[in-house]
C-alpha cells in the first residue's frame, strides 16, 4: 500500500463510497450495508482501483 496523505485517503474513500452508493460492484465480500464502511474495508485491503497522480 502506498503512503497517502490524509486528504488523499479521504478523497479516495469518499469517491469509492459514492461509486458503491451509485451501484458499482463491491470488490470485497462483506455483510456491511453502508457504502462508506464498505469503501473503508476495500481501502484497508488495498482493493480500490483508484490511483493518485502527484506533480
C-alpha positions, 0 to 999 in steps of 0.5 A: 500500500502506498503512503497517502496523505490524509486528504488523499485517503479521504478523497479516495474513500469518499469517491469509492463510497459514492461509486458503491452508493451509485451501484458499482460492484463491491470488490470485497465480500462483506455483510456491511450495508453502508457504502462508506464502511464498505469503501473503508474495508476495500481501502484497508485491503488495498482493493480500490482501483483508484490511483493518485497522480502527484506533480 
